């Protein structure tokens, strides 16, 4: 306990300790950064942090209630050969959209922790990616050499602007204080011949070059099983009538796949402007978030096909993944 009957010198000392505690525990500053801010030698900061704990200014405890989730994460990692799994507790009484938003809020922190200088981050469109970008809090770091690039074309006015891949890329670059490359083409063009002509343009050649450099992919999973009122159906609209196939379980970047994650050759296959699933696999770090239980089968298929390296998922879906 802190003695309330301070002398002036003691009061100033406790104020300094509280300031250091805030910088270290709340703002995640390093000891070197704190030393510069408070103008104290770095070797003293470590001793002062120990004093802070001894005086009870901060208390540290381990939440052992999280152990079941840790075991669950390890099981999913081992079963699907993932680099990392983060299981997010959700209230089962929430609707699916709320569950997904909670998971995406956590995914934003996961994304930020995995970004390093010179990364090229590929993004897809949609509500989940928009949630992740909107939730991202980056008050301090500047990633001047990081580039954000869309991995697929735009929705041609079929969904709200905030879910457009260019808008998402720009917002993410703004939050990271980095640069964004935008795409001038729709995700699905009218004919295969038009796609061939687009491939000859300088802009498309530049995009292909950026796609080859992607080090982190951030995407969500589409699913025909979700609500007919979803933006997924809003995006595909009548086009989905052309690709109706009983084998379709889900899609990533408008590439439809079966229950094993194998890409299906739909009538739209040669009209898509975007990264292929084979090229997606080659990206060093692939991050996906999902909290909507309706997408369970789509997620399982994507995991089987190794399209995901880091998975952020609700505890509700995680329990079903191991079963």
matplotlib code that plots the C-alpha trace (Angstrom):
import matplotlib.pyplot as plt

x = [0.0, 1.1, 1.5, -0.9, 1.1, 3.7, 6.4, 6.8, 9.8, 7.9, 4.9, 7.0, 8.7, 5.3, 4.1, 7.1, 6.6, 2.9, 4.0, 6.5, 3.9, 1.5, 4.2, 5.3, 2.0, -0.6, 1.3, 3.7, 6.8, 10.2, 12.5, 14.7, 11.8, 10.7, 14.2, 14.3, 10.8, 11.4, 15.1, 16.4, 19.1, 17.8, 19.4, 17.2, 14.0, 14.2, 14.7, 11.8, 9.5, 10.3, 9.5, 6.2, 5.2, 6.3, 4.3, 1.2, 1.0, 0.4, -0.6, 0.1, -2.0, -2.3, -5.8, -5.8, -9.4, -7.8, -6.0, -8.8, -8.5, -4.8, -5.2, -7.9, -5.5, -2.8, -5.2, -6.3, -2.7, -1.6, -4.7, -4.5, -0.7, -1.1, 1.5, -0.9, -4.5, -6.2, -9.5, -11.8, -14.6, -18.0, -21.4, -23.5, -26.6, -25.1, -26.1, -23.6, -22.6, -21.8, -19.7, -17.8, -17.1, -15.7, -13.3, -12.3, -11.5, -8.9, -7.6, -6.7, -4.2, -2.9, -2.3, -0.4, 1.9, 3.0, 3.8, 7.5, 9.2, 9.2, 6.1, 3.6, 0.2, -2.5, -6.1, -9.5, -12.9, -15.9, -17.4, -14.9, -11.8, -13.5, -14.1, -10.4, -9.1, -11.6, -10.6, -6.9, -5.3, -1.8, -1.0, 2.8, 4.3, 5.0, 5.5, 6.8, 8.2, 5.1, 2.8, -0.9, -2.2, -5.7, -5.6, -8.8, -10.7, -13.6, -17.3, -18.4, -20.8, -22.6, -21.8, -21.3, -18.2, -16.8, -16.5, -14.7, -11.1, -9.7, -11.3, -10.0, -6.5, -6.5, -7.8, -5.3, -2.4, -3.6, -3.6, -0.2, 1.1, 2.2, 1.4, -1.4, -1.6, -5.2, -6.8, -8.7, -10.5, -13.6, -13.2, -15.1, -15.1, -17.7, -15.7, -12.4, -11.3, -11.6, -9.5, -6.8, -6.8, -6.6, -3.6, -1.7, -2.1, 0.7, -1.4, -2.2, 1.5, 2.4, -0.3, 1.0, 4.4, 3.0, 1.1, 4.4, 5.8, 3.0, 4.4, 1.1, -2.4, -5.4, -8.7, -12.0, -14.0, -17.2, -19.9, -23.1, -24.7, -24.9, -28.0, -29.4, -29.4, -25.6, -23.2, -21.8, -25.0, -25.1, -21.7, -22.3, -26.0, -27.1, -23.6, -23.9, -26.7, -24.0, -21.8, -24.4, -22.7, -23.5, -19.8, -19.3, -18.5, -16.9, -14.8, -11.7, -11.0, -13.9, -12.3, -14.8, -13.7, -15.1, -15.1, -11.4, -10.5, -9.8, -10.6, -13.6, -13.6, -16.7, -17.9, -16.4, -13.0, -11.4, -13.1, -11.6, -9.1, -7.2, -4.7, -5.2, -5.6, -2.3, -0.5, -2.2, -0.7, 2.8, 2.4, 4.5, 1.9, -1.9, -4.2, -7.9, -10.6, -14.0, -16.6, -19.7, -20.7, -22.5, -19.1, -17.8, -17.7, -16.1, -13.4, -12.7, -12.2, -9.8, -7.8, -7.5, -6.1, -3.5, -4.8, -4.4, -1.4, -2.8, -6.5, -8.5, -11.7, -14.5, -14.5, -17.8, -16.3, -13.0, -14.7, -16.4, -13.1, -11.4, -14.5]
y = [0.0, 3.6, 5.7, 8.7, 11.0, 12.0, 14.6, 16.8, 14.8, 11.5, 12.9, 13.8, 10.4, 8.6, 10.8, 9.8, 6.1, 6.3, 8.1, 5.3, 2.7, 4.3, 4.4, 0.8, -1.0, 1.1, 2.5, -0.4, 1.8, 0.1, 0.9, 2.8, 4.9, 5.7, 6.7, 9.3, 10.6, 11.0, 11.9, 9.1, 6.6, 3.4, 1.3, 3.0, 2.2, -1.5, -0.8, 1.6, -0.9, -3.4, -0.7, 0.0, -3.6, -3.7, -0.6, -2.0, 0.8, -2.1, -5.7, -8.6, -11.7, -14.8, -15.5, -19.3, -19.3, -18.8, -22.2, -24.1, -21.7, -22.2, -26.0, -25.5, -23.3, -25.9, -28.6, -26.6, -25.6, -29.3, -30.5, -28.0, -27.3, -23.6, -21.1, -19.6, -19.8, -17.2, -18.3, -15.4, -15.9, -14.8, -14.7, -17.4, -15.2, -12.6, -12.7, -14.0, -10.5, -9.4, -12.5, -11.9, -8.3, -9.3, -11.7, -9.1, -6.7, -9.1, -9.9, -6.2, -6.6, -9.8, -8.1, -5.1, -7.4, -9.3, -6.2, -5.4, -2.8, -3.5, -5.8, -5.8, -6.4, -7.8, -7.2, -8.4, -6.7, -7.1, -6.5, -8.6, -6.9, -3.5, -4.4, -5.4, -2.2, 0.0, -1.7, -1.3, 1.1, 2.3, 5.5, 5.3, 3.2, 4.5, 2.0, 4.2, 1.3, -0.9, -1.1, -2.1, -3.6, -5.0, -8.7, -8.5, -6.0, -3.8, -4.7, -2.4, -0.5, -3.6, -3.0, 0.0, 2.0, 1.2, -2.5, -1.7, -3.1, 0.3, 2.0, -0.7, -0.5, 3.3, 3.2, 0.6, 2.6, 5.7, 3.9, 2.4, 5.7, 3.7, 3.8, 2.1, 0.9, 1.0, -1.2, 0.3, -2.9, -4.8, -8.2, -9.9, -8.5, -9.3, -11.7, -13.7, -11.7, -8.5, -10.0, -10.9, -7.3, -5.9, -8.2, -6.2, -2.9, -1.3, -0.9, -4.7, -5.5, -3.3, -5.0, -8.5, -7.3, -6.2, -9.4, -11.4, -9.3, -9.8, -10.9, -10.8, -11.6, -10.4, -12.0, -13.4, -16.4, -16.2, -18.7, -19.6, -20.8, -17.4, -15.1, -14.1, -10.5, -10.5, -8.3, -11.5, -12.0, -8.3, -8.6, -11.6, -10.9, -12.6, -13.8, -16.5, -18.0, -18.7, -20.6, -22.5, -25.8, -28.3, -28.8, -25.1, -24.8, -21.3, -18.8, -16.7, -13.8, -14.9, -18.3, -21.0, -24.2, -27.6, -29.3, -30.1, -26.5, -27.4, -24.6, -25.3, -24.3, -22.1, -20.1, -17.0, -18.5, -16.8, -13.4, -12.8, -10.0, -11.1, -13.3, -17.0, -19.5, -21.2, -17.9, -17.2, -20.4, -19.0, -15.9, -16.2, -15.2, -15.6, -14.2, -15.0, -14.2, -15.8, -15.6, -16.6, -20.2, -20.4, -20.3, -23.4, -25.7, -23.1, -22.5, -26.2, -26.6, -23.5, -25.0, -28.3, -26.6, -24.7, -21.3, -20.0, -19.6, -17.5, -18.1, -15.8, -17.6, -17.6, -20.2, -21.5, -22.3, -23.5, -26.2, -27.4, -27.3, -29.9, -32.1]
z = [0.0, -0.8, 2.3, 2.0, 4.3, 1.8, 2.1, -0.9, -2.1, -1.7, -3.5, -6.5, -6.4, -6.4, -9.3, -11.3, -10.5, -11.6, -14.8, -15.5, -14.8, -17.3, -19.9, -19.4, -18.7, -20.5, -23.5, -24.0, -24.1, -23.8, -20.9, -23.3, -24.6, -21.0, -20.0, -22.7, -21.9, -18.1, -18.6, -16.3, -17.1, -18.5, -15.8, -13.2, -15.0, -14.3, -10.6, -10.5, -12.2, -9.4, -6.9, -8.7, -8.2, -4.6, -3.7, -5.3, -7.9, -10.4, -9.7, -12.1, -12.1, -14.3, -15.6, -15.4, -16.8, -20.2, -20.0, -21.7, -24.7, -24.8, -25.0, -27.7, -29.7, -29.5, -30.7, -33.7, -34.5, -34.5, -36.4, -39.3, -39.2, -38.4, -37.2, -34.6, -33.4, -31.2, -29.7, -28.8, -26.2, -27.5, -25.9, -27.5, -27.2, -29.6, -33.2, -35.7, -36.9, -33.4, -32.8, -36.0, -35.0, -31.7, -33.4, -35.9, -33.1, -31.8, -35.3, -35.7, -32.8, -34.3, -37.6, -36.0, -34.0, -37.2, -39.3, -39.9, -42.0, -45.8, -45.6, -48.5, -47.1, -49.4, -48.4, -49.6, -49.5, -47.2, -43.8, -41.8, -43.2, -42.7, -39.0, -38.6, -40.2, -38.2, -35.0, -35.5, -33.0, -34.0, -32.0, -32.1, -34.9, -38.4, -41.2, -43.9, -45.9, -45.7, -48.8, -48.8, -52.0, -52.9, -53.8, -55.9, -57.9, -56.8, -56.5, -59.3, -57.2, -55.8, -52.2, -49.9, -50.4, -47.0, -47.9, -51.2, -51.3, -52.3, -49.4, -47.0, -48.4, -48.1, -44.5, -43.5, -45.0, -43.2, -39.8, -40.4, -41.8, -44.9, -48.6, -50.6, -54.1, -55.5, -58.2, -61.2, -62.2, -61.0, -59.4, -62.1, -65.7, -68.3, -70.5, -70.5, -73.5, -71.5, -68.8, -71.4, -72.6, -69.1, -68.5, -71.1, -69.4, -67.5, -64.4, -64.4, -64.9, -61.9, -59.8, -60.7, -59.6, -56.2, -55.8, -56.2, -53.3, -50.8, -47.4, -45.4, -46.7, -44.8, -46.0, -45.0, -46.2, -48.3, -47.9, -49.9, -46.6, -45.1, -45.1, -48.5, -47.3, -46.7, -48.6, -50.0, -52.0, -52.7, -54.3, -56.4, -57.1, -60.4, -61.0, -58.4, -60.5, -63.1, -60.7, -58.8, -58.1, -55.4, -54.6, -53.7, -49.9, -49.9, -51.6, -51.0, -53.3, -55.5, -56.1, -55.2, -53.7, -52.6, -49.2, -49.4, -50.4, -54.0, -56.4, -58.7, -62.3, -62.5, -65.5, -63.8, -63.4, -66.4, -65.6, -62.1, -61.6, -58.4, -56.7, -57.4, -54.6, -55.6, -55.3, -52.0, -50.6, -51.5, -49.4, -46.2, -43.7, -44.3, -41.6, -41.5, -38.9, -38.5, -35.8, -37.9, -37.2, -40.5, -42.1, -40.3, -43.2, -45.5, -42.8, -42.4, -46.2, -46.3, -43.4, -45.1, -48.2, -46.2, -47.2, -43.6, -41.3, -38.5, -37.5, -35.2, -34.3, -31.8, -29.1, -30.4, -33.8, -32.2, -30.3, -33.5, -35.4, -33.0, -33.2]

ax = plt.figure().add_subplot(projection="3d")
ax.plot(x, y, z, "-o")
ax.set_aspect("equal")
plt.show()
